[in-house]
Amino acid sequence: MTASLAKAGFGYRRGLADLGNGSFAWVQPDGSWGWSNAGLITDGDQSLLVDTLFDLKLTREMLNAMRDAAPLAATKIGTLVNTHHNGDHCYGNELVHGAEIVASVHAAEEMKHEQPSVLANFMKAAPGLGLTGEYLKHCFGAFEFNGITPMLPTTTFSGHLSRKVGNKAVELIEVGPAHTGGDVLVHVPADRTVFTGDILFVEGTPIMWAGPVGNWIEACERIVALDCETIVPGHGPVTDKRGVRAVQNYLRYIHDEARKRFDAGLSARDAAHDIALGDYDSWGDAERIAVNVATLYREFAGDTSAPNAAELFGVMGEIWKKRRG
């Protein structure tokens, strides 16, 4: 089912994919926790970078490859857009020297609280956390969170913001709260390309920290309505509108299945263990259903409290271990 979603001609190989007309995608298989994508939009000697990566080593490697591919434009990047606040899309910001850093107002506020030092401390504590610690190491053990200096946005916006890269228009479209509170799409009309951040996980399970689910489904609809043929997800291979529809259908399925169990009185934990994934069973990180169900349950109950991340990583760890046998 999912293999057909990779856009023909790009495959799914680690590194820089030339999208044509001066645009590039940096792709990191297998798209699991922390293995995010980024993008570079160029025209002449000007450039805009979409997201940095989870640590400095990875970001440095990406920037070097971009400079090799487009030396005139990528040697000094003028604008960096962070599509949302998760560290795998912004922890490398300090390496993009002198750039205007743009994010939504919501994302900028959330960045203040999801510091790399928090993840560094989680990983330091992981050996004493049993199954939860084992799962944290599985998710984040490949990354180095020490020594990162957070760089917050210098420009924020709500709703919509336009930028120019040479003669190219770049449209920033806020669609959160959905995956997080401040999700942004980056649309390049001249290239018929959209960089979606984590509104799209392709061949991997979406994770809904914020919701409401209706906003995320509508965000998918907004992508489909754009005049675009190349879509770069936050995680997974370059895709087209079929990839958008697959994520949208997953969200609808999980909503409906969670609602049945909420109405029947099951706990969020029991519902996450109980829901059969069917067509989505082959997607990576299936255990993220624990977060998705918990967020949906809060939505159903009218509960506006923040998710309990430590507890949810514990439940994800349970499902992960069960699936591994």
N, C-alpha and C positions, 0 to 999 in steps of 0.2 A: 504493500500500500504506500509506504512512505518513500521508497527509493525513487519513485517517479516524480517526486516533488523537486528534486534537484534540477535547477535550470540547465537545459541542454547547452553544452559547450563549456561549462565551468567545472563540472565534476565536483569533487569535495576533497581538495588537497590543502594542506596547511600552507599558508603564505599569502602572497599578494595576487589577487585576480584582477586582470585588466578588463574593466567593464566597457571600455571604448569611450571615445570623445573626452578623454582626460579624467575619467572617474575610475576609482579602484576600490576593491573590497579586500580587507585583511580578514582571512578566515582561519579559524582554529578548530579543527576536528578534535574531539568528537562532539563539541558543543555542550558538554556537561558543565557542572558547577565551575564557574570561573573562566571557562574556555569560550570567551566572547568574541564577537566580530567587531570590526571598526571600518571606517571608510575614509577615502580622500577624494575631494572634488577639486579639480584644477581647471584653470583657463589662463593661458599665457603664463605670467610669472606669479599668479595669485592662487591661493589655495585655502580650503576649509577642511578641517579634520573632524570627522564624526567619531567621537569617543576615543579614550585611551584604554589601556588594559589593566589587569589586576595587580601587576607589580612592575617595578622599574625595569627589570631585565627583559620582560616580554615587550614592554612598550618601547624600549630602546631598540630592540631587534626590528620591530615593526617600522619605526621611524627611519631606521637606516635603509630598509628595503624600499620605503616610499621615496627617499632621497635618490636612491639609485634609479628608480623607475621614472621619476619626474624631478630631476635636479633643479630645474629653473624655478619650480613652484614650491616644492616640498622642503627646500633648504630653510626657508623661513615661513612658517605657517602663520597666516594672518588671523584666522578665527578657528577656535575649537568649540564645537557644540557637544555638550554632555546630554545624551538623550534621557538620562535619569540618574539617580543618586547612587545606585549600587556600585561598589568598589571596582568591579570588573569592567566598569565603563568610565571610571574617572580617577583611579588611584595613580595613573601615570601622568596626570596633568602637569606636574612640575617640570617635565622634560620638554614641554612645548613652550619654549622660552619666548616671552613677549607677546603671546597671542591674546586676543580678546577671548575670554572664556564665557560662553553663553549657555544658559540653562533656564528652565522655567522657574518661576518664583518658588513653587512647591519643592522642586528638586533641590534648589540651592539651600533651602531651609533643612531639608532632610540630610544633605551632605554634612551639615554641621554635627550631626549626631551619629553617623555611621563612619567613624574614623578608623583608619587602618590599625591603630593601636588596640581597638576593641577586638578585632579578629586576631591580632597577634597574641593577646591575652587569652582568648578562647583556645587557640592552638597550644599555648603553653600549659593550659589546664587540662587539655584533652586526655592525657594518659590516666588521669584520675576520675574520669567521667564514665567509665564502663562502656556500654554499647553506644551511648551518645557520643562519647569521645572517639570511639572507633569510626563512627559515621562522619564526624567532623574531619577526621584525618583523611577519610576517603574523599570528602568534598574539597578540602582546602589544603591538603598536605603538600601539594606541588608548588605552592606559591610562597613568596617571601614578603611578609607584611612589615618587617622591621625596616627602619630607615627611610620610610616614605614620608614626605612633607606634603600634607594635604593642600591643594590649591583650589580655592572656592571660585565660583563664577564671578566675573567682573561686570557682566551684563545679565539682567534677568528680565523675563517677560511673562505675560499671561495671554493665552489665546493664540496669537499669531504674530510672527515676526519675519520680516523679509531681510535677506542679505544678498549682496552681489559678490560673485567670484569672477573677476574679469567681466565678461559680458553675460555670464550665466546668472539667472535668478535662482536663489535657493530659498525655499519656503519652509519655515519652522512652524509646525502645527502641534499645539498642545492637545493631547487626547486623554491625559490622566484626570482623575485617579483611575487606575486600572491595574496593571502589574504593580506599580508603585503610585505614590501620590502625584508625581509630576512628569509623567511620560510624554515624550515629544517625538514626532515623526520629522524626518528631514527629506523633503521632496525637491528633486532637481528636474523641473519640467523639460528642459532642453535635452536632457539625457534619458527621459522617461524612466527615471530611477527613483526609488524610495529606500531610505535607510530607516528601519523601523524601531531600532532599539529592541527592548524586550517585550514589545507588543507582539512580536513573533518569535517563537521557538519552533524551528523546523526539524522534524524527526526527533524532537525531545519534548518532554512534558512541560507545558507552561506552568508558572508558579505565580499565584495571585496573592501577593502580600496585602494589597490595599482593596481592590474592588471599588465600586460595585461591579458585578459581572456584566450588567447591562452596558456600562461604559466601555468595557473591553470589547464586547461584541460589536458595539457601535464603532469603536476605533477600527476594527477589522473592516467594517462596512465602508468607512471613510477611505481606507487604502484601496479597496476594490473600486471605489468611485473615481479614483485618480487616473489620469492618463499615464499609466506606467506599464512597463513590461518586465523590468528587472527590479527585484525586491531583495534587499539585503537584510536578513533578520538579525536580531541580537545574538542568536545562537543557532548554529546549523548551517546547511548549505544555502547558497544563493538560490532563490526560488522565483516563482511567479504568483499569479493570483490563486492558483490551486493551493499553494501553501497557506495563504491567508484563510481560505475557506476551511482548510483542515483544522486550523487553530480555532476558528469560530465554531465549528461543529463540536470540537472537544469541549469547549466552554459550555455550550448548550447541553451537551450530554451530562457533564458533571453537575451542572445546575439542577437538571431534572432528577438525577439519581440522588443527589444530596437532599433535595426537597422532599422526596418520598420518605427518606429515613428521618429527616427532621420531624415531619408530620407524624411519623410512627413512634417518636420518642427515643430513638437511638441517640447515643452520645456522638459527638463529632469524631472521636477516636474510633468508636465501633463502626461508624458509617464508613470511615476511610478504609478500614480493614475489610469491610463487607462489599463495597462496590466492585463489581466485575468490570474490567477495563475493555474487554471486547476488542474492537478494532484498534484501540490505542495501547494494547498490552506490549507491543513491540517498541514503543517510543521509549527513549532513554529517561532515566530518573522518574520512573512511574510513581515512586514513593512520595513525590510532591503532592499527590492527591491529599495527603494529610493537611497541608497548608491550604489547599483550595477548598476542602470541605470545611475547615475551621473558619475561613473567611466567609464562606457562604452561610454557615450557621449564624455567625455574628450579624450578617446582613438580614437573614430571615427574622432574627430576634430583635432587630433594631438596636443592636449593641455597637456603639461607636468606639469602644476601647481598642487599644493597639493590640496586635497579635503578641502572644507569648512565645517569642522565638525559641527560647531554650526548651520549652515544653514541646514545641512543634518539631524541633530537630530530634527530640527523643522519639516521637511517634514515627517520624520518617525513618529513623534508624531501625525501629521494629519492623516496618514494612520492607525496608531494604534487606534486612537479614532474612526475613521470611521468604522473599523472592529469590534470594541466593541459595536457599535450601540448607 
